Amino acid sequence: MRSMLHKLPAKPVRNRTLVVRVSPTDRLKALVRFGPVTLRAALGRGGVSAFKREGDGGTPRAAMAVLTGFRRGDMLTPDHAGVTLHRAGRRDGWCDAPGHAAYNRHVRLPFPASHETLLRDDVLYDFGFVLDWNIRSRRRGMGSAIFLHVARPGFPPTQGCIALDRRDMLRLMPFIRRGTILRVE
């Protein structure tokens, strides 16, 4: 898989905004609204943060564009996504080491610095979208690997990402394009 960040969108896509609001009953869960549809989601273990830092588990309070996407490479399920989803395999990872030159970038495994593996044994990264948090304007230690991905059953907190039920993700994917905005409020 070529680097997933090789073509960044020039500007956001109009009328393609997903609004993410903290649930009134649980600060670690959210309601995601896209047009007339409202979906449940999990947020980071640190809740929503206006001062995101690496490792804090917070979901950034921000408007983040979808840059690219990925999917589990060995799945046969058609994704019907509005953006090409790169097939993630055993050699795909994401660097989360603030001191490394590849910080907050797609990397090939094995990789010498701290990283996340994109091919997982669970369902979390069956489908994922890379959100523009600290990527185009990258600053060391401000947080990495903020994705829209599949949630665990019961919507337990993520490490900072936004996670949807797998069925809801499949319903929403055809409408997600490069430049679609996720606005976390």
FIVEX-875817 format. One record per residue (C-alpha): x, y, z; residue in three letters. Coordinates in nm, 3 decimals. Layout:
<nodes>
<node x="X" y="Y" z="Z" aa="ALA"/>
...
</nodes>
This chain:
<nodes>
<node x="0.000" y="0.000" z="0.000" aa="MET"/>
<node x="0.145" y="0.335" z="-0.098" aa="ARG"/>
<node x="0.151" y="0.602" z="0.167" aa="SER"/>
<node x="-0.210" y="0.691" z="0.238" aa="MET"/>
<node x="-0.130" y="1.061" z="0.251" aa="LEU"/>
<node x="0.004" y="1.100" z="-0.102" aa="HIS"/>
<node x="-0.289" y="1.314" z="-0.224" aa="LYS"/>
<node x="-0.442" y="1.553" z="0.026" aa="LEU"/>
<node x="-0.763" y="1.735" z="-0.068" aa="PRO"/>
<node x="-0.725" y="2.104" z="-0.141" aa="ALA"/>
<node x="-1.038" y="2.210" z="0.048" aa="LYS"/>
<node x="-1.343" y="2.063" z="0.225" aa="PRO"/>
<node x="-1.634" y="1.920" z="0.027" aa="VAL"/>
<node x="-1.944" y="2.138" z="0.055" aa="ARG"/>
<node x="-2.251" y="2.004" z="0.234" aa="ASN"/>
<node x="-2.069" y="1.699" z="0.366" aa="ARG"/>
<node x="-2.039" y="1.762" z="0.736" aa="THR"/>
<node x="-2.091" y="1.509" z="1.012" aa="LEU"/>
<node x="-2.166" y="1.685" z="1.338" aa="VAL"/>
<node x="-2.038" y="1.499" z="1.644" aa="VAL"/>
<node x="-2.197" y="1.607" z="1.974" aa="ARG"/>
<node x="-2.122" y="1.467" z="2.317" aa="VAL"/>
<node x="-2.410" y="1.257" z="2.448" aa="SER"/>
<node x="-2.608" y="1.435" z="2.722" aa="PRO"/>
<node x="-2.591" y="1.118" z="2.933" aa="THR"/>
<node x="-2.227" y="1.009" z="2.888" aa="ASP"/>
<node x="-1.928" y="1.233" z="2.806" aa="ARG"/>
<node x="-1.747" y="0.936" z="2.643" aa="LEU"/>
<node x="-2.023" y="0.875" z="2.390" aa="LYS"/>
<node x="-2.156" y="1.090" z="2.109" aa="ALA"/>
<node x="-2.441" y="1.144" z="1.871" aa="LEU"/>
<node x="-2.326" y="1.183" z="1.511" aa="VAL"/>
<node x="-2.562" y="1.368" z="1.281" aa="ARG"/>
<node x="-2.542" y="1.355" z="0.902" aa="PHE"/>
<node x="-2.840" y="1.521" z="0.738" aa="GLY"/>
<node x="-3.155" y="1.366" z="0.888" aa="PRO"/>
<node x="-2.967" y="1.064" z="1.029" aa="VAL"/>
<node x="-2.837" y="1.046" z="1.389" aa="THR"/>
<node x="-2.603" y="0.765" z="1.492" aa="LEU"/>
<node x="-2.445" y="0.662" z="1.822" aa="ARG"/>
<node x="-2.066" y="0.671" z="1.857" aa="ALA"/>
<node x="-1.784" y="0.621" z="2.104" aa="ALA"/>
<node x="-1.537" y="0.897" z="2.188" aa="LEU"/>
<node x="-1.193" y="0.893" z="2.346" aa="GLY"/>
<node x="-1.137" y="0.784" z="2.707" aa="ARG"/>
<node x="-1.035" y="1.143" z="2.785" aa="GLY"/>
<node x="-1.361" y="1.289" z="2.651" aa="GLY"/>
<node x="-1.360" y="1.581" z="2.408" aa="VAL"/>
<node x="-1.058" y="1.808" z="2.447" aa="SER"/>
<node x="-0.980" y="2.155" z="2.316" aa="ALA"/>
<node x="-0.615" y="2.097" z="2.417" aa="PHE"/>
<node x="-0.533" y="1.759" z="2.261" aa="LYS"/>
<node x="-0.196" y="1.602" z="2.350" aa="ARG"/>
<node x="-0.034" y="1.272" z="2.250" aa="GLU"/>
<node x="-0.152" y="0.989" z="2.476" aa="GLY"/>
<node x="-0.425" y="1.181" z="2.661" aa="ASP"/>
<node x="-0.706" y="0.971" z="2.508" aa="GLY"/>
<node x="-0.899" y="1.284" z="2.416" aa="GLY"/>
<node x="-1.105" y="1.334" z="2.103" aa="THR"/>
<node x="-1.009" y="1.674" z="1.959" aa="PRO"/>
<node x="-1.273" y="1.948" z="1.959" aa="ARG"/>
<node x="-1.220" y="2.047" z="1.598" aa="ALA"/>
<node x="-1.345" y="2.038" z="1.242" aa="ALA"/>
<node x="-1.142" y="1.760" z="1.079" aa="MET"/>
<node x="-1.149" y="1.673" z="0.709" aa="ALA"/>
<node x="-1.139" y="1.314" z="0.586" aa="VAL"/>
<node x="-0.805" y="1.274" z="0.409" aa="LEU"/>
<node x="-0.810" y="0.909" z="0.310" aa="THR"/>
<node x="-0.933" y="0.571" z="0.428" aa="GLY"/>
<node x="-0.828" y="0.213" z="0.487" aa="PHE"/>
<node x="-0.988" y="-0.126" z="0.525" aa="ARG"/>
<node x="-0.883" y="-0.464" z="0.648" aa="ARG"/>
<node x="-0.706" y="-0.612" z="0.347" aa="GLY"/>
<node x="-0.829" y="-0.969" z="0.382" aa="ASP"/>
<node x="-1.201" y="-0.884" z="0.399" aa="MET"/>
<node x="-1.429" y="-0.977" z="0.113" aa="LEU"/>
<node x="-1.710" y="-0.741" z="0.222" aa="THR"/>
<node x="-1.755" y="-0.469" z="-0.041" aa="PRO"/>
<node x="-1.710" y="-0.130" z="0.119" aa="ASP"/>
<node x="-1.899" y="0.097" z="-0.127" aa="HIS"/>
<node x="-1.711" y="0.393" z="0.022" aa="ALA"/>
<node x="-1.715" y="0.735" z="-0.140" aa="GLY"/>
<node x="-1.334" y="0.743" z="-0.111" aa="VAL"/>
<node x="-1.087" y="0.472" z="-0.209" aa="THR"/>
<node x="-1.005" y="0.263" z="0.095" aa="LEU"/>
<node x="-0.648" y="0.135" z="0.093" aa="HIS"/>
<node x="-0.615" y="-0.230" z="0.191" aa="ARG"/>
<node x="-0.427" y="-0.253" z="0.521" aa="ALA"/>
<node x="-0.208" y="-0.558" z="0.566" aa="GLY"/>
<node x="0.038" y="-0.693" z="0.822" aa="ARG"/>
<node x="0.304" y="-0.435" z="0.723" aa="ARG"/>
<node x="0.085" y="-0.124" z="0.769" aa="ASP"/>
<node x="0.113" y="0.094" z="1.076" aa="GLY"/>
<node x="0.081" y="0.450" z="1.203" aa="TRP"/>
<node x="0.364" y="0.625" z="1.389" aa="CYS"/>
<node x="0.268" y="0.777" z="1.726" aa="ASP"/>
<node x="0.620" y="0.864" z="1.845" aa="ALA"/>
<node x="0.639" y="1.247" z="1.872" aa="PRO"/>
<node x="1.019" y="1.250" z="1.839" aa="GLY"/>
<node x="1.028" y="1.051" z="1.515" aa="HIS"/>
<node x="1.033" y="1.213" z="1.169" aa="ALA"/>
<node x="0.736" y="0.995" z="1.064" aa="ALA"/>
<node x="0.520" y="1.113" z="1.356" aa="TYR"/>
<node x="0.148" y="1.094" z="1.273" aa="ASN"/>
<node x="0.213" y="0.927" z="0.938" aa="ARG"/>
<node x="0.146" y="0.592" z="0.775" aa="HIS"/>
<node x="0.452" y="0.366" z="0.815" aa="VAL"/>
<node x="0.565" y="0.022" z="0.699" aa="ARG"/>
<node x="0.621" y="-0.245" z="0.964" aa="LEU"/>
<node x="0.844" y="-0.349" z="1.122" aa="PRO"/>
<node x="0.902" y="0.006" z="1.243" aa="PHE"/>
<node x="1.159" y="0.105" z="1.507" aa="PRO"/>
<node x="0.956" y="0.372" z="1.690" aa="ALA"/>
<node x="0.622" y="0.356" z="1.875" aa="SER"/>
<node x="0.334" y="0.286" z="1.635" aa="HIS"/>
<node x="-0.013" y="0.145" z="1.593" aa="GLU"/>
<node x="-0.077" y="-0.161" z="1.376" aa="THR"/>
<node x="-0.355" y="-0.112" z="1.120" aa="LEU"/>
<node x="-0.425" y="-0.483" z="1.077" aa="LEU"/>
<node x="-0.592" y="-0.583" z="1.403" aa="ARG"/>
<node x="-0.742" y="-0.904" z="1.540" aa="ASP"/>
<node x="-1.062" y="-0.720" z="1.641" aa="ASP"/>
<node x="-1.311" y="-0.531" z="1.420" aa="VAL"/>
<node x="-1.201" y="-0.175" z="1.505" aa="LEU"/>
<node x="-1.003" y="-0.119" z="1.186" aa="TYR"/>
<node x="-1.217" y="-0.325" z="0.950" aa="ASP"/>
<node x="-1.293" y="0.017" z="0.798" aa="PHE"/>
<node x="-1.133" y="0.347" z="0.893" aa="GLY"/>
<node x="-1.101" y="0.705" z="0.775" aa="PHE"/>
<node x="-0.795" y="0.918" z="0.849" aa="VAL"/>
<node x="-0.903" y="1.256" z="0.987" aa="LEU"/>
<node x="-0.692" y="1.568" z="0.946" aa="ASP"/>
<node x="-0.588" y="1.611" z="1.305" aa="TRP"/>
<node x="-0.228" y="1.729" z="1.325" aa="ASN"/>
<node x="-0.143" y="1.599" z="0.977" aa="ILE"/>
<node x="-0.131" y="1.889" z="0.729" aa="ARG"/>
<node x="-0.008" y="2.124" z="1.005" aa="SER"/>
<node x="0.186" y="1.872" z="1.212" aa="ARG"/>
<node x="0.318" y="1.963" z="1.556" aa="ARG"/>
<node x="0.505" y="1.715" z="1.772" aa="ARG"/>
<node x="0.311" y="1.586" z="2.071" aa="GLY"/>
<node x="-0.027" y="1.729" z="1.966" aa="MET"/>
<node x="-0.183" y="1.388" z="1.903" aa="GLY"/>
<node x="-0.179" y="1.129" z="1.628" aa="SER"/>
<node x="-0.393" y="0.866" z="1.457" aa="ALA"/>
<node x="-0.735" y="1.027" z="1.494" aa="ILE"/>
<node x="-0.959" y="0.804" z="1.286" aa="PHE"/>
<node x="-1.328" y="0.744" z="1.226" aa="LEU"/>
<node x="-1.351" y="0.367" z="1.270" aa="HIS"/>
<node x="-1.568" y="0.076" z="1.386" aa="VAL"/>
<node x="-1.673" y="0.066" z="1.754" aa="ALA"/>
<node x="-1.656" y="-0.223" z="1.994" aa="ARG"/>
<node x="-1.994" y="-0.358" z="2.112" aa="PRO"/>
<node x="-2.143" y="-0.131" z="2.377" aa="GLY"/>
<node x="-1.939" y="0.170" z="2.257" aa="PHE"/>
<node x="-1.658" y="0.166" z="2.516" aa="PRO"/>
<node x="-1.415" y="0.461" z="2.489" aa="PRO"/>
<node x="-1.148" y="0.477" z="2.219" aa="THR"/>
<node x="-0.794" y="0.612" z="2.244" aa="GLN"/>
<node x="-0.917" y="0.944" z="2.098" aa="GLY"/>
<node x="-1.093" y="0.838" z="1.779" aa="CYS"/>
<node x="-1.461" y="0.851" z="1.688" aa="ILE"/>
<node x="-1.610" y="0.502" z="1.650" aa="ALA"/>
<node x="-1.942" y="0.396" z="1.496" aa="LEU"/>
<node x="-2.131" y="0.069" z="1.502" aa="ASP"/>
<node x="-2.010" y="-0.145" z="1.208" aa="ARG"/>
<node x="-2.357" y="-0.148" z="1.047" aa="ARG"/>
<node x="-2.384" y="0.232" z="1.079" aa="ASP"/>
<node x="-2.034" y="0.273" z="0.934" aa="MET"/>
<node x="-2.135" y="0.066" z="0.631" aa="LEU"/>
<node x="-2.450" y="0.281" z="0.587" aa="ARG"/>
<node x="-2.253" y="0.605" z="0.611" aa="LEU"/>
<node x="-1.947" y="0.513" z="0.401" aa="MET"/>
<node x="-2.096" y="0.581" z="0.056" aa="PRO"/>
<node x="-2.149" y="0.945" z="0.159" aa="PHE"/>
<node x="-1.798" y="1.006" z="0.293" aa="ILE"/>
<node x="-1.561" y="1.171" z="0.048" aa="ARG"/>
<node x="-1.216" y="1.323" z="0.075" aa="ARG"/>
<node x="-1.275" y="1.657" z="0.238" aa="GLY"/>
<node x="-1.591" y="1.551" z="0.425" aa="THR"/>
<node x="-1.579" y="1.729" z="0.762" aa="ILE"/>
<node x="-1.630" y="1.572" z="1.105" aa="LEU"/>
<node x="-1.705" y="1.862" z="1.336" aa="ARG"/>
<node x="-1.666" y="1.763" z="1.701" aa="VAL"/>
<node x="-1.853" y="2.005" z="1.927" aa="GLU"/>
</nodes>
